[in-house]
Amino acid sequence: MATVIVHTAGLLTTVQDRGRYGYQRYGMPVSGAMDVFSLDLANLLVGNDPGDACLEATISGPELEFTSATWIAITGADMDPHLNGQGIPMNTAVDVRPGDRLGFKGLRSGCRAYIAFAGGIAVPPVMGSRSTYLRAGIGGFQGRALMIGDELHLGAPKGKLRLKRISEGLIPEYKHEQTIRVISGPEAHYFELAGLRSFLSTEHTVTARSDRMGYRLSGEPIKHKEGMTNIISAGISLGTVQVPGDGHPIILMADRQTSGGYARIANVITADLTLLAQMRPGDKLRFKETEFEIAHQVYISRHRVLLGLR
């Protein structure tokens, strides 16, 4: 069986797939890749199914050694990937041989890179998913981030590659300043008109307290109506924007809790989650309100493009 040996682990490298669905009613978060679009592209390039497990590397990448020939692809954040000391392209299927070493020289754009291997990563599924949920220590590789000396087993490739490279026109631009589209949340009426204006018209900064559970933002506080800070705990979706009593929004991400009691002012549209997932502390964003129908059309359009590439 093909394996990959970890020589250095990077800042935070975990095994992730599309997530653990169907268990939120029991209190189990979905987890999975922060940037599902990049995960899908990486799997597409090496002939995998969309939900196959990849590595998600945050801020800095690992150094990996291959024991067998295979295909790999790297999408998402550009961490300047190198194979045996020579630069290799992003968003491209790359042939590797036994003894080859993959490394990363430094972050050039984005925040999270996705490394796919032909056949996927063969860790045992937990509740139907191979994604790592760090807080509970389940899934992925022994429920934790990778460490030096780990050895990952790879699945059998599913056949010949159909696509060698992703067109640059399909790759989002990861900038330090982004406009993120949202639809109105179920408790938008809990906020003063001035608070809603502030939410949509001022700049917010991603803080160092952000992680896979949620992005905490700083900026002009969002004002609630008097006595309307909290709600009876309700379900949370990916991209939910909560505003606690201090007025600073929290965008809930892959490892989000299953329910919450802060007023939900908005929800990030699915198509823009890939941009959000690639932002890092210090980056700035503005929210732009859109309609559900437009968000749905954008999502369907992107989905059709991915289906066409297959």
C-alpha positions in Angstrom: 0.0 0.0 0.0 1.2 3.5 -0.9 2.1 5.6 2.1 3.3 9.2 2.8 5.8 9.9 5.6 5.6 13.2 7.5 9.0 14.8 8.0 7.7 18.2 9.2 4.0 18.9 10.0 3.5 22.6 9.3 1.6 24.9 11.6 -1.7 22.9 11.5 -2.1 20.1 9.0 -5.1 17.8 9.3 -7.0 15.2 7.3 -10.3 16.7 6.0 -13.1 15.8 3.7 -16.5 17.4 3.1 -17.6 16.8 6.7 -19.6 14.7 9.0 -23.3 15.2 8.2 -26.4 13.8 9.9 -25.2 14.0 13.5 -25.7 17.7 14.5 -28.9 16.7 16.3 -26.7 14.7 18.6 -24.3 17.7 19.2 -21.6 16.5 16.7 -20.3 19.3 14.5 -19.9 18.8 10.8 -16.1 19.8 10.6 -14.6 19.0 7.2 -12.6 21.3 5.0 -12.8 25.0 5.6 -12.6 25.6 1.8 -14.7 22.9 0.3 -14.4 24.4 -3.2 -10.6 24.0 -3.1 -10.9 20.5 -1.6 -13.2 19.5 -4.6 -10.7 20.9 -7.1 -7.8 19.0 -5.6 -9.7 15.8 -5.7 -10.9 16.4 -9.2 -7.3 16.8 -10.5 -6.2 13.4 -9.2 -9.3 11.5 -10.2 -10.8 11.2 -6.8 -14.4 11.4 -5.7 -15.4 14.9 -4.4 -15.7 13.7 -0.8 -12.3 11.9 -0.6 -10.0 12.9 2.2 -7.1 15.4 1.6 -4.7 17.3 3.8 -5.6 20.8 4.9 -2.5 22.8 5.7 -2.9 26.1 7.5 -0.4 29.1 7.1 2.6 26.7 6.5 2.8 23.4 4.8 4.3 20.0 5.8 7.2 18.2 4.3 6.2 14.8 3.0 8.0 11.8 1.5 6.4 9.4 -0.9 7.0 5.6 -0.7 5.3 4.8 -4.0 4.5 6.5 -7.3 1.2 8.5 -7.3 -0.4 11.7 -8.4 -0.9 14.8 -6.2 -2.5 18.2 -6.6 -2.3 21.3 -4.4 -5.1 23.9 -4.4 -6.2 26.8 -2.2 -3.4 28.9 -0.6 -0.2 29.2 -2.5 2.6 28.2 -0.1 5.2 27.9 -2.8 5.2 24.1 -3.2 8.4 22.3 -4.2 9.2 18.7 -5.2 12.8 17.7 -4.4 13.7 21.3 -4.2 12.2 22.3 -7.5 9.1 24.5 -7.7 5.9 22.8 -8.9 2.6 24.5 -10.1 -0.5 24.9 -8.1 -3.9 23.6 -9.4 -2.2 21.0 -11.5 -1.9 17.2 -11.3 1.8 16.3 -10.5 3.4 12.9 -10.9 5.5 11.8 -7.9 7.9 8.9 -7.6 9.1 6.8 -4.6 11.5 8.8 -2.5 10.3 12.2 -3.7 9.8 14.9 -1.1 7.1 17.6 -1.2 7.8 20.8 0.8 6.6 24.4 1.0 8.8 27.4 1.2 6.4 30.1 2.4 2.9 31.5 2.2 2.3 33.7 -0.8 -1.5 34.0 -0.8 -4.5 32.7 1.0 -4.4 30.8 4.3 -5.2 27.1 3.7 -3.8 24.7 1.1 -5.3 21.4 0.1 -3.1 18.4 -0.8 -4.9 15.6 -2.7 -3.4 12.2 -3.4 -4.7 9.8 -6.0 -7.0 7.3 -4.1 -7.4 9.6 -1.1 -6.1 9.2 2.4 -7.2 5.8 3.8 -7.9 6.6 7.5 -10.9 5.0 9.1 -14.2 6.9 8.7 -15.9 8.0 11.9 -19.7 8.7 11.6 -19.3 8.5 7.8 -16.5 11.0 7.5 -12.7 11.0 7.6 -12.6 14.7 8.7 -10.6 15.6 11.8 -12.6 17.2 14.7 -9.8 18.4 16.9 -11.8 19.5 20.0 -13.2 16.0 20.4 -10.1 14.2 19.1 -11.9 12.1 16.6 -11.6 11.3 12.9 -8.7 12.0 10.6 -5.3 10.6 11.7 -5.8 9.6 15.3 -8.1 12.6 15.9 -5.3 15.1 15.8 -3.1 17.3 13.6 -0.2 15.6 11.9 3.2 15.2 13.7 6.7 14.4 12.6 7.0 10.6 12.0 3.4 10.0 11.1 2.8 7.7 8.1 -0.4 8.1 6.1 -1.8 5.2 4.0 -3.3 6.1 0.6 -6.2 4.4 -1.1 -6.0 2.8 -4.5 -6.3 5.3 -7.5 -9.7 5.2 -9.2 -8.4 5.3 -12.8 -6.7 7.5 -15.3 -6.6 11.3 -14.8 -9.2 13.2 -16.8 -7.9 16.7 -16.1 -4.3 17.9 -15.9 -4.8 21.5 -14.9 -7.5 23.8 -13.6 -8.0 27.0 -15.7 -6.9 30.1 -13.9 -10.3 31.7 -14.5 -11.8 29.2 -12.0 -9.4 30.0 -9.2 -10.6 32.6 -6.8 -8.3 35.6 -6.0 -7.3 35.5 -2.4 -6.8 39.1 -1.3 -6.2 40.8 2.1 -9.4 42.8 1.6 -12.5 41.0 0.4 -16.2 41.8 -0.1 -18.3 38.9 1.4 -21.9 38.6 0.3 -24.5 37.7 2.9 -28.2 37.2 3.1 -30.2 38.6 6.0 -30.4 36.5 9.1 -33.4 35.4 11.1 -32.8 37.9 13.9 -31.8 40.9 11.7 -34.7 42.7 13.3 -33.0 42.5 16.7 -30.6 45.2 15.7 -30.9 49.0 15.6 -31.1 50.5 12.1 -27.7 52.2 12.8 -26.3 48.8 13.7 -27.5 47.2 10.5 -26.0 50.2 8.5 -22.7 49.7 10.4 -22.6 46.0 9.7 -23.0 46.6 5.9 -21.0 49.8 5.5 -18.0 49.6 7.7 -14.8 47.6 7.5 -14.2 44.5 9.7 -10.9 42.9 10.6 -10.2 39.2 11.1 -8.7 38.9 14.6 -6.1 36.5 16.0 -8.8 34.8 18.0 -10.2 33.2 14.8 -9.9 29.5 14.2 -11.7 26.6 12.5 -14.7 27.1 14.8 -15.3 30.7 13.9 -13.8 34.0 12.7 -14.0 36.8 15.3 -14.1 40.3 13.8 -13.2 43.6 15.2 -14.4 47.0 14.1 -17.3 49.3 14.8 -19.6 47.5 17.3 -23.0 46.5 15.9 -25.8 47.9 18.1 -28.6 45.6 19.2 -32.1 46.9 20.2 -32.4 47.1 23.9 -32.7 43.6 25.6 -32.4 41.8 22.3 -28.9 40.4 22.5 -29.7 36.7 23.0 -32.1 34.2 21.6 -33.3 30.8 22.6 -30.6 28.4 21.3 -31.2 27.7 17.6 -29.5 25.8 14.9 -26.3 27.1 13.3 -25.3 26.7 9.7 -21.9 27.2 8.0 -21.3 31.0 7.5 -23.8 32.1 10.2 -22.9 35.5 11.5 -23.7 35.9 15.2 -23.4 39.2 17.1 -22.8 38.8 20.9 -23.5 41.5 23.4 -20.1 43.3 22.7 -21.3 44.0 19.2 -18.4 42.3 17.4 -19.5 39.7 14.8 -18.5 36.0 14.8 -18.7 34.1 11.6 -19.2 30.4 12.3 -17.0 28.0 10.2 -16.3 24.3 9.7 -15.9 23.3 13.4 -18.9 25.4 14.5 -21.1 24.3 17.4 -24.5 22.8 16.4 -26.6 25.5 18.1 -26.1 28.9 19.6 -27.9 31.7 21.6 -26.5 34.9 20.0 -28.7 36.8 17.5 -28.0 35.8 13.9 -27.7 39.0 11.8 -26.8 37.3 8.5 -25.4 34.3 6.7 -22.5 34.2 4.3 -23.5 32.8 0.9 -22.0 29.4 0.0 -20.1 30.7 -3.0 -18.1 33.2 -0.9 -17.2 30.8 1.9 -14.1 29.8 -0.2 -12.9 33.5 0.0 -13.6 33.7 3.7 -11.8 30.4 4.5 -8.7 31.8 2.8 -8.6 34.9 5.0 -6.2 35.2 7.9 -5.7 37.4 11.0 -5.3 41.0 10.0 -7.2 40.7 6.7 -10.1 43.0 6.2 -13.6 42.4 4.9 -16.8 44.2 4.1 -20.3 42.6 4.0 -22.6 43.1 1.0 -26.2 42.0 1.3 -27.7 40.0 -1.5 -30.9 37.9 -2.1 -31.4 34.2 -1.6 -32.3 33.7 -5.3 -29.0 35.3 -6.4 -27.0 33.3 -3.9 -28.7 30.1 -5.2 -28.0 31.0 -8.8 -24.3 31.6 -8.1 -24.0 28.3 -6.3 -25.7 26.3 -9.1 -23.5 28.0 -11.7 -20.3 27.0 -9.9 -21.7 23.4 -9.3 -22.3 23.0 -13.0 -18.8 24.1 -13.8 -17.4 21.5 -11.5 -19.7 18.8 -13.0 -18.5 19.9 -16.5 -14.9 19.4 -15.5 -15.6 15.8 -14.5 
